[in-house]
């Protein structure tokens, strides 16, 4: 799977659960910016 496909899957599952990026980030103990980067397929290599 490429980063964009994974990001779309994360976004789909987050929305299915009715969560905002911020809410998911709080549950995972990370920043909402990290969730946004995941969902947009941005990675730091």
SEBALUM-292396 format. One record per residue: residue in one letter; x, y, z of N, C-alpha, C, O, CB in turn. Coordinates in steps of 0.001 Angstrom, whole numbers, plus 500000, padded with zeros to 6 digits. Glycine has a CB too. Layout:
# residues N
{aa: A nxx: X nyy: Y nzz: Z caxx: X cayy: Y cazz: Z cxx: X cyy: Y czz: Z oxx: X oyy: Y ozz: Z cbxx: X cbyy: Y cbzz: Z}
...
# end
This chain:
# residues 45
{aa: X nxx: 500841 nyy: 498803 nzz: 500000 caxx: 500000 cayy: 500000 cazz: 500000 cxx: 500872 cyy: 501241 czz: 500000 oxx: 501908 oyy: 501291 ozz: 500663 cbxx: 499051 cbyy: 500009 cbzz: 501217}
{aa: X nxx: 500447 nyy: 502226 nzz: 499260 caxx: 501209 cayy: 503469 cazz: 499287 cxx: 500641 cyy: 504414 czz: 500349 oxx: 499561 oyy: 504184 ozz: 500892 cbxx: 501195 cbyy: 504146 cbzz: 497898}
{aa: X nxx: 501385 nyy: 505468 nzz: 500627 caxx: 501010 cayy: 506391 cazz: 501700 cxx: 499635 cyy: 507023 czz: 501493 oxx: 498897 oyy: 507224 ozz: 502457 cbxx: 502046 cbyy: 507477 cbzz: 501821}
{aa: X nxx: 499289 nyy: 507337 nzz: 500257 caxx: 498009 cayy: 507982 cazz: 499994 cxx: 496846 cyy: 507027 czz: 500247 oxx: 495816 oyy: 507432 ozz: 500785 cbxx: 497962 cbyy: 508497 cbzz: 498559}
{aa: X nxx: 497003 nyy: 505775 nzz: 499865 caxx: 495954 cayy: 504781 cazz: 500118 cxx: 495762 cyy: 504571 czz: 501615 oxx: 494635 oyy: 504483 ozz: 502103 cbxx: 496298 cbyy: 503442 cbzz: 499435}
{aa: X nxx: 496861 nyy: 504493 nzz: 502326 caxx: 496786 cayy: 504338 cazz: 503785 cxx: 496112 cyy: 505558 czz: 504400 oxx: 495280 oyy: 505431 ozz: 505298 cbxx: 498200 cbyy: 504136 cbzz: 504396}
{aa: X nxx: 496475 nyy: 506738 nzz: 503910 caxx: 495873 cayy: 507972 cazz: 504419 cxx: 494375 cyy: 508022 czz: 504197 oxx: 493628 oyy: 508445 ozz: 505079 cbxx: 496515 cbyy: 509169 cbzz: 503769}
{aa: X nxx: 493933 nyy: 507595 nzz: 503029 caxx: 492493 cayy: 507573 cazz: 502748 cxx: 491782 cyy: 506579 czz: 503650 oxx: 490659 oyy: 506824 ozz: 504089 cbxx: 492234 cbyy: 507225 cbzz: 501277}
{aa: X nxx: 492433 nyy: 505459 nzz: 503924 caxx: 491851 cayy: 504468 cazz: 504827 cxx: 491727 cyy: 505030 czz: 506246 oxx: 490696 oyy: 504859 ozz: 506896 cbxx: 492704 cbyy: 503185 cbzz: 504836}
{aa: X nxx: 492769 nyy: 505692 nzz: 506717 caxx: 492730 cayy: 506301 cazz: 508057 cxx: 491598 cyy: 507320 czz: 508129 oxx: 490836 oyy: 507345 ozz: 509096 cbxx: 494089 cbyy: 506977 cbzz: 508402}
{aa: X nxx: 491492 nyy: 508161 nzz: 507098 caxx: 490437 cayy: 509176 cazz: 507074 cxx: 489051 cyy: 508530 czz: 507050 oxx: 488146 oyy: 508971 ozz: 507759 cbxx: 490610 cbyy: 510097 cbzz: 505856}
{aa: X nxx: 488886 nyy: 507491 nzz: 506240 caxx: 487609 cayy: 506787 cazz: 506159 cxx: 487211 cyy: 506220 czz: 507523 oxx: 486076 oyy: 506396 ozz: 507965 cbxx: 487684 cbyy: 505660 cbzz: 505117}
{aa: X nxx: 488136 nyy: 505549 nzz: 508179 caxx: 487842 cayy: 504937 cazz: 509475 cxx: 487572 cyy: 505997 czz: 510544 oxx: 486700 oyy: 505821 ozz: 511395 cbxx: 489001 cbyy: 504037 cbzz: 509911}
{aa: X nxx: 488325 nyy: 507095 nzz: 510493 caxx: 488108 cayy: 508177 cazz: 511465 cxx: 486709 cyy: 508755 czz: 511313 oxx: 485998 oyy: 508948 ozz: 512300 cbxx: 489165 cbyy: 509290 cbzz: 511290}
{aa: X nxx: 486320 nyy: 509029 nzz: 510079 caxx: 484998 cayy: 509609 cazz: 509831 cxx: 483890 cyy: 508624 czz: 510153 oxx: 482830 oyy: 509017 ozz: 510640 cbxx: 484880 cbyy: 510062 cbzz: 508383}
{aa: X nxx: 484125 nyy: 507349 nzz: 509886 caxx: 483145 cayy: 506302 cazz: 510205 cxx: 482853 cyy: 506276 czz: 511703 oxx: 481732 oyy: 505993 ozz: 512127 cbxx: 483656 cbyy: 504919 cbzz: 509739}
{aa: X nxx: 483888 nyy: 506578 nzz: 512499 caxx: 483742 cayy: 506626 cazz: 513953 cxx: 483215 cyy: 507970 czz: 514444 oxx: 482960 oyy: 508146 ozz: 515635 cbxx: 485067 cbyy: 506331 cbzz: 514612}
{aa: X nxx: 483055 nyy: 508913 nzz: 513525 caxx: 482540 cayy: 510231 cazz: 513885 cxx: 483542 cyy: 511093 czz: 514631 oxx: 483164 oyy: 511928 ozz: 515453 cbxx: 481313 cbyy: 510079 cbzz: 514715}
{aa: X nxx: 484819 nyy: 510890 nzz: 514343 caxx: 485867 cayy: 511639 cazz: 515032 cxx: 486445 cyy: 512726 czz: 514139 oxx: 486536 oyy: 512566 ozz: 512922 cbxx: 486975 cbyy: 510700 cbzz: 515494}
{aa: X nxx: 486831 nyy: 513822 nzz: 514756 caxx: 487596 cayy: 514844 cazz: 514043 cxx: 489070 cyy: 514443 czz: 514107 oxx: 489450 oyy: 513546 ozz: 514859 cbxx: 487361 cbyy: 516281 cbzz: 514660}
{aa: X nxx: 489879 nyy: 515113 nzz: 513318 caxx: 491319 cayy: 514850 cazz: 513381 cxx: 491841 cyy: 515131 czz: 514782 oxx: 492687 oyy: 514398 ozz: 515296 cbxx: 492080 cbyy: 515704 cbzz: 512344}
{aa: X nxx: 491341 nyy: 516184 nzz: 515392 caxx: 491792 cayy: 516554 cazz: 516733 cxx: 491409 cyy: 515486 czz: 517762 oxx: 492210 oyy: 515142 ozz: 518630 cbxx: 491201 cbyy: 517912 cbzz: 517136}
{aa: X nxx: 490195 nyy: 514971 nzz: 517662 caxx: 489746 cayy: 513938 cazz: 518598 cxx: 490572 cyy: 512664 czz: 518454 oxx: 490952 oyy: 512049 ozz: 519451 cbxx: 488262 cbyy: 513627 cbzz: 518377}
{aa: X nxx: 490851 nyy: 512266 nzz: 517207 caxx: 491679 cayy: 511082 cazz: 516989 cxx: 493075 cyy: 511309 czz: 517545 oxx: 493648 oyy: 510430 ozz: 518188 cbxx: 491749 cbyy: 510733 cbzz: 515492}
{aa: X nxx: 493613 nyy: 512481 nzz: 517295 caxx: 494946 cayy: 512813 cazz: 517792 cxx: 495006 cyy: 512732 czz: 519319 oxx: 495968 oyy: 512205 ozz: 519877 cbxx: 495353 cbyy: 514213 cbzz: 517323}
{aa: X nxx: 493994 nyy: 513247 nzz: 519981 caxx: 493961 cayy: 513200 cazz: 521447 cxx: 493931 cyy: 511759 czz: 521938 oxx: 494618 oyy: 511419 ozz: 522900 cbxx: 492742 cbyy: 513968 cbzz: 521988}
{aa: X nxx: 493145 nyy: 510914 nzz: 521288 caxx: 493060 cayy: 509507 cazz: 521686 cxx: 494398 cyy: 508798 czz: 521510 oxx: 494738 oyy: 507908 ozz: 522290 cbxx: 491980 cbyy: 508790 cbzz: 520876}
{aa: X nxx: 495159 nyy: 509190 nzz: 520484 caxx: 496436 cayy: 508551 cazz: 520193 cxx: 497616 cyy: 509226 czz: 520882 oxx: 498728 oyy: 508699 ozz: 520875 cbxx: 496666 cbyy: 508536 cbzz: 518713}
{aa: X nxx: 497374 nyy: 510392 nzz: 521478 caxx: 498440 cayy: 511114 cazz: 522160 cxx: 499434 cyy: 511749 czz: 521201 oxx: 500629 oyy: 511831 ozz: 521483 cbxx: 499164 cbyy: 510191 cbzz: 523090}
{aa: X nxx: 498914 nyy: 512201 nzz: 520052 caxx: 499753 cayy: 512851 cazz: 519045 cxx: 499110 cyy: 514171 czz: 518645 oxx: 498036 oyy: 514515 ozz: 519140 cbxx: 499954 cbyy: 511934 cbzz: 517799}
{aa: X nxx: 499757 nyy: 514912 nzz: 517755 caxx: 499200 cayy: 516190 cazz: 517316 cxx: 498206 cyy: 515975 czz: 516182 oxx: 498294 oyy: 514986 ozz: 515454 cbxx: 500321 cbyy: 517146 cbzz: 516870}
{aa: X nxx: 497265 nyy: 516898 nzz: 516032 caxx: 496319 cayy: 516795 cazz: 514924 cxx: 497038 cyy: 516994 czz: 513594 oxx: 496575 oyy: 516523 ozz: 512555 cbxx: 495183 cbyy: 517826 cbzz: 515081}
{aa: X nxx: 498174 nyy: 517696 nzz: 513629 caxx: 498946 cayy: 517879 cazz: 512408 cxx: 499491 cyy: 516542 czz: 511900 oxx: 499575 oyy: 516320 ozz: 510693 cbxx: 500095 cbyy: 518865 cbzz: 512647}
{aa: X nxx: 499857 nyy: 515662 nzz: 512819 caxx: 500344 cayy: 514334 cazz: 512426 cxx: 499235 cyy: 513553 czz: 511744 oxx: 499478 oyy: 512895 ozz: 510732 cbxx: 500871 cbyy: 513555 cbzz: 513651}
{aa: X nxx: 498025 nyy: 513612 nzz: 512278 caxx: 496888 cayy: 512926 cazz: 511662 cxx: 496656 cyy: 513490 czz: 510267 oxx: 496423 oyy: 512735 ozz: 509323 cbxx: 495607 cbyy: 513074 cbzz: 512534}
{aa: X nxx: 496718 nyy: 514795 nzz: 510133 caxx: 496531 cayy: 515434 cazz: 508833 cxx: 497580 cyy: 514957 czz: 507834 oxx: 497257 oyy: 514667 ozz: 506682 cbxx: 496590 cbyy: 516958 cbzz: 508973}
{aa: X nxx: 498827 nyy: 514877 nzz: 508272 caxx: 499899 cayy: 514407 cazz: 507389 cxx: 499662 cyy: 512974 czz: 506962 oxx: 499868 oyy: 512634 ozz: 505797 cbxx: 501256 cbyy: 514525 cbzz: 508078}
{aa: X nxx: 499230 nyy: 512127 nzz: 507887 caxx: 498923 cayy: 510735 cazz: 507550 cxx: 497843 cyy: 510687 czz: 506478 oxx: 497980 oyy: 509995 ozz: 505470 cbxx: 498473 cbyy: 509950 cbzz: 508806}
{aa: X nxx: 496771 nyy: 511431 nzz: 506711 caxx: 495630 cayy: 511378 cazz: 505806 cxx: 495959 cyy: 511934 czz: 504417 oxx: 495331 oyy: 511561 ozz: 503427 cbxx: 494468 cbyy: 512145 cbzz: 506402}
{aa: X nxx: 496940 nyy: 512819 nzz: 504357 caxx: 497323 cayy: 513396 cazz: 503067 cxx: 498508 cyy: 512676 czz: 502427 oxx: 499023 oyy: 513110 ozz: 501397 cbxx: 497655 cbyy: 514861 cbzz: 503240}
{aa: X nxx: 498936 nyy: 511577 nzz: 503041 caxx: 500011 cayy: 510791 cazz: 502479 cxx: 501374 cyy: 511420 czz: 502570 oxx: 502283 oyy: 511051 ozz: 501826 cbxx: 499720 cbyy: 510508 cbzz: 501092}
{aa: X nxx: 501532 nyy: 512376 nzz: 503482 caxx: 502819 cayy: 513049 cazz: 503659 cxx: 503632 cyy: 512254 czz: 504664 oxx: 503164 oyy: 511969 ozz: 505766 cbxx: 502635 cbyy: 514531 cbzz: 504131}
{aa: X nxx: 504843 nyy: 511897 nzz: 504284 caxx: 505692 cayy: 511161 cazz: 505218 cxx: 507059 cyy: 511812 czz: 505262 oxx: 507482 oyy: 512487 ozz: 504323 cbxx: 505807 cbyy: 509669 cbzz: 504816}
{aa: X nxx: 507733 nyy: 511593 nzz: 506367 caxx: 509089 cayy: 512109 cazz: 506517 cxx: 510032 cyy: 510933 czz: 506349 oxx: 510109 oyy: 510057 ozz: 507211 cbxx: 509297 cbyy: 512822 cbzz: 507905}
{aa: X nxx: 510739 nyy: 510918 nzz: 505248 caxx: 511666 cayy: 509813 cazz: 504972 cxx: 513082 cyy: 510232 czz: 505243 oxx: 514005 oyy: 509437 ozz: 505069 cbxx: 511533 cbyy: 509333 cbzz: 503530}
# end
